[in-house]
Amino acid sequence: MIRFVRGSVYSFGTDYVIIDCNGIGYYINFTHQNMISLGQNVTIFTYQQFREDAQVLYGFLDNRELELFEQLISVKGLGPKTAMNMLGAARYTDIISAIENGQIEFLTRLPSLGAKTSRQIILDLKGKLVEDEKKAGGKNSIALDEAISGLKSLGYKAYEINTVLPDLRKMDNRSTDELLREGLKLILQRKGG
């Protein structure tokens, strides 16, 4: 199974990218053309689908987006193309937030999703997309644990905190206050604020 492709962007269109990996061109279904440019070196995380008539690669710039994609296609009646359209139309953190908060109206605004499929997504995935911080990446420093507690006390949900945790772990030598400020800044940036 091909889990990622690393190489340079050879060409791309509205729903695909071709990555040149040592002279081999990988055609990957991809929806984030605004985040790449010709000749750029990239790592695309991939899901490989085997069908009777083809082997298809679906690509993502972030491993967490790939994980959400795999969760979405586990929902009855939701295929890879619909999941890709969802992730192309909204940030994966917004989709997780909508699922966790039961926001059917947000999901129905996404391409190819009706109310019935949106309800099924919430029914199947609510509570399963929130990652336990301890499971996510080993032990945290005392300062980082205190910063996480501070973010929770300010009303931020676990899934919002988990999106910034990898960045905060890289700054683990900072004080609780500095980590809390950075966490707030990162969460607001990801929300588009």
Secondary structure as UniProt FT lines:
FT   STRAND          4..12
FT   STRAND          16..21
FT   TURN            22..23
FT   STRAND          24..29
FT   HELIX           33..35
FT   TURN            38..39
FT   STRAND          41..50
FT   STRAND          55..60
FT   HELIX           63..72
FT   TURN            73..74
FT   TURN            76..77
FT   HELIX           80..89
FT   HELIX           92..100
FT   TURN            101..102
FT   HELIX           104..108
FT   TURN            111..112
FT   HELIX           115..125
FT   TURN            126..128
FT   HELIX           133..137
FT   HELIX           142..153
FT   TURN            154..155
FT   HELIX           158..170
FT   TURN            171..173
FT   HELIX           176..190
FT   TURN            191..192
//
